[in-house]
Structure formats: C-alpha cells, structure tokens
Amino acid sequence: MYMTPFLYSPISECVIYNHKNNRMNGTIKTLVKDRRFGFISREGEPKDLFFHSEALNGVTFDELNEGDKVTFDVDTTGPKGAAAKNVSRA
C-alpha cells in the first residue's frame, strides 16, 4: 500500500509534510517592514501563509526581499491559524 508523504489538514486548509526532511517551498509575496511580518505564496496552495520575523532561521528580516524563494514548516497550533515557522532561504 502506498503511503503519501504528507497529510491534508482541513482545519488550516494547507498541506503539512509528515517527514522531517520534507519542508514546503514558497516565495516571499509581501513584506510589512515596519511591523516585521509578511506572507509567503506557497507552491501548489491557493492561500498565502503568514510569517513573523521571529519565525526566521538563518536569515534576518532585513535580508529578505519580496520574490525571494524560501523553505519553511507550517505551524497550525497558533491562536490565529496556520503560520510559517523555521523560514529560511531556499
């Protein structure tokens, strides 16, 4: 029986990989520099994903630009829904 490497979460309406090495890919769509957050356009997903500067890993918020390719994990436990965590440059 074939097991798919990811799970679909209807709560967050996003695909969450179920393996340590499978991170999601996306592109920085919007940066709100004065409030230090932004949104990631995810490959294969219709909804953009929120991220905060505290979720960055190996890159600072000031180093990011709109259009940069990134990899990330999805955290669905936040009080306002799904958000990106461990965001790093691809």
N, C-alpha and C positions, 0 to 999 in steps of 0.2 A: 504494500500500500504506500503510495507517495504522500509524504507529509510536506506541506508548503512551509517555507522558512519564515512566514510572518502570520500575524493574526490580524483580523479586522476588528476594530473596536467601534461599535455603533455609538457609544457614548461620546467619543471625541471626534467621530467621523474622519478618522485618519488611519493609515496603515502603520502598525507598530511592528518592527522586526523583533523576532524572538530568538536572536542569536547575538552573542557579544560582538562579533566582528562585522555584522551587517548594520551599518549606520545608514541613515537616509541622506539623500543628496538634495541640494536645492540651491537657490540663488537669492542673494540679498535683494529684496524688492524695494523696501522703503526703510530709511533710517531717520529717526527723530533725534537729532544730535543733542538738542538742549534737554531732552528728557531721558536720553540714553537707552532707548529701546528701538526695536524695528520689527519688520516682518520678513519672513522667508517664503518665497514661492517654491513649493515642493514639486519635484518631478513626479508626474502621474497623479497629482492630487489637485482638486479644484479649489480648496480653501488654503489661504496663506496661514502661516503659523507665526505666532508672536514669539519674540525672544527679548530678554533683558540683558544689559551689559554684564550682569553678574553670572550669566549662563555661558560666557565665553571661555574657551580653553585654548591657550597657546597663542592668542591674538587679543589685542586691546580693541576697545570700541572705536577709538580714534583711527585705528589702522584699517577699519572696514570701509568699503565703498559700495554704493548701490551697483549691482551687477556682479559682485564677487561670488564665486562658487564656494559653497560651504558643505560640510557634513555635520550631522547632528543626531542626537537621540531625541525622542519625544517623551515628555513627562505629562501624564494625564491626571496626576494627583493634585494639581494646583487648584486654588479656590475659584479661579476664573476660567477653567477649562484647560485644554491642551496648550503646551508651550514647548519650545525647543530648549534643550539643555546640552551641555558639552559641545557647544558650537565651535567649530574650528574650520580653517580654510581647507578646501579640497586639494 
